[in-house]
Each structure stands twice: as structure tokens, then as C-alpha cells.
Amino acid sequence: MTGEAGSIPSDAPSSIKVLLVDDQELFREGVRVIVDAQPGMHVVGTAADGHQAVRMAAELHPDVVLMDLQMPVVDGVEATRRLLAPDLVAGRTAPLRVVVLTTFDLDDRAATAIRHGASGFLLKTTTPVQLADAIRTVHAGNAVLAPHDLIALLDNHRAPRDELPRSYQRLTEKERDVLVAVARGLSNAEMAQEFFLAESTIKTHVGAVLRKLGLRDRVQVVVFAHRHGLT
């Protein structure tokens, strides 16, 4: 089954562009109807496997990819790894976010996809409202999962601990404290209260952590801290 591009509505320039990836045509079409019915977003194309997803992402430049995990040819985990490879990420003018879709809660493959850079996962039983909220959430650079849920998922499927990279040594002591606090799930307001600092200062520290470690968002901060035993 070949990939399929969608029609672009008149409000496309301000819409969140979504690419649907699932090997079940009925499920794809159902999600397409749900997404296209939401204000401020539309489906730019659909793909039946991970190989098609990578190709269509390069052609259609979606903002958000909804990625099934279990597919023939190339599964969702490998497709996520390819889409979020550092060289491709560096070459994009706008960020690409991936949300993986799974039938099982605390799925090992979902944990692996998140380690590859996915912004979270959704169960296929999610409601249309939750789906639309998730798309908007990841498009804004946030995680679908709450930090505590993300930590639980990663704890449930532990990977070997990695050695801290040299970039970590560039962090100041306060930036390291902020990194751990983000990994604990604290908001900027909560960190400001804990560290007796202004929220604007906390925001600056978070930005420095992301920049110095080469991380894209707070999801990756949680994964980094978990991977290197900092939580």
C-alpha cells in the first residue's frame, strides 16, 4: 500500500501539519477524520509503514508525526530513530515532533522510541479530544506524558547506563541542579520556589541546559538524566 498525500485546506499556513503512519487503513482514515475536524490542524499525508513515513516526511515537511509502533517493512521505533537522527534534525528549518501510538501501556518499544527522541506516546484507545490536545502539546515543544509518567515508563524498561558526555562538564552547578529538577518533573514555577530564583532566571538555566547538551526539549532532558543515572 502506497503513501497518500492529503489535500491542504485554505488555512494551511497557520495549521499544524500532521503525518499519520499506521499499517491499518481503517485506523488511518478514522484518525484523519478526527484530525481534520480540529481547528488549527490538518493531515498532509498518510503512510502504511516506517519506510514510507521517512520518505513522506522529507517531501511534506509535517510538524507532527503520529507513528504506529507495529508495522511491516520498517516499524515505528526504527522510523522514529531515522526521522530524529541528529543530521536530519540539524538540517530542518522547523522542528519535527513524533508521537508514537501503541496498544499497550508501558510498552518497551514506546520507551525505546522516546529514547530516540519521540515526544511521548498515546494509546490507540485515546479520545479525539485527547488526541487533538496531544498534537498541540508536542507541537509546542512539550511532552505528551507527564514527567512522572515518563520516568515510570523509562524505569520499567531500563537501558544500560551511559557515561556522562563531555558536554555535561560545561554545565554550571546551578544548571546541573536545574537539569535534575526538570527530570524530577518540576515546572519552572516550582523550580523558582525551590531555588529561590525568578522564573525568568530558571527559564534561562533550562535554555542553557538544552543548548549545552544539544537537547531539543524537556522530554530529552528527562531521558538524558535517566540514561546517565542522574535521577
PENORQUI-V615696 format. One record per residue. N is the residue number from 1. SS is DSSP state (A for helix, B for strand, O for the rest). Layout:
N,SS / N,SS
This chain:
1,O / 2,O / 3,O / 4,B / 5,B / 6,O / 7,O / 8,O / 9,O / 10,O / 11,O / 12,A / 13,A / 14,A / 15,O / 16,B / 17,B / 18,B / 19,B / 20,B / 21,B / 22,O / 23,O / 24,O / 25,A / 26,A / 27,A / 28,A / 29,A / 30,A / 31,A / 32,A / 33,A / 34,A / 35,A / 36,A / 37,O / 38,O / 39,O / 40,O / 41,B / 42,B / 43,B / 44,B / 45,B / 46,B / 47,B / 48,O / 49,O / 50,A / 51,A / 52,A / 53,A / 54,A / 55,A / 56,A / 57,A / 58,A / 59,A / 60,A / 61,O / 62,O / 63,O / 64,B / 65,B / 66,B / 67,B / 68,B / 69,O / 70,O / 71,O / 72,O / 73,O / 74,O / 75,O / 76,A / 77,A / 78,A / 79,A / 80,A / 81,A / 82,A / 83,A / 84,O / 85,O / 86,A / 87,A / 88,A / 89,A / 90,A / 91,A / 92,O / 93,O / 94,O / 95,O / 96,O / 97,B / 98,B / 99,B / 100,B / 101,B / 102,B / 103,O / 104,O / 105,O / 106,O / 107,O / 108,A / 109,A / 110,A / 111,A / 112,A / 113,A / 114,A / 115,A / 116,O / 117,O / 118,O / 119,O / 120,O / 121,B / 122,B / 123,B / 124,O / 125,O / 126,O / 127,O / 128,A / 129,A / 130,A / 131,A / 132,A / 133,A / 134,A / 135,A / 136,A / 137,A / 138,A / 139,A / 140,O / 141,O / 142,O / 143,O / 144,O / 145,O / 146,O / 147,A / 148,A / 149,A / 150,A / 151,A / 152,A / 153,A / 154,A / 155,A / 156,A / 157,O / 158,O / 159,O / 160,O / 161,O / 162,O / 163,O / 164,O / 165,O / 166,A / 167,A / 168,A / 169,A / 170,A / 171,O / 172,O / 173,A / 174,A / 175,A / 176,A / 177,A / 178,A / 179,A / 180,A / 181,A / 182,A / 183,A / 184,O / 185,O / 186,O / 187,O / 188,A / 189,A / 190,A / 191,A / 192,A / 193,A / 194,A / 195,A / 196,O / 197,O / 198,O / 199,A / 200,A / 201,A / 202,A / 203,A / 204,A / 205,A / 206,A / 207,A / 208,A / 209,A / 210,A / 211,A / 212,A / 213,A / 214,O / 215,O / 216,O / 217,O / 218,A / 219,A / 220,A / 221,A / 222,A / 223,A / 224,A / 225,A / 226,A / 227,A / 228,O / 229,O / 230,O / 231,O
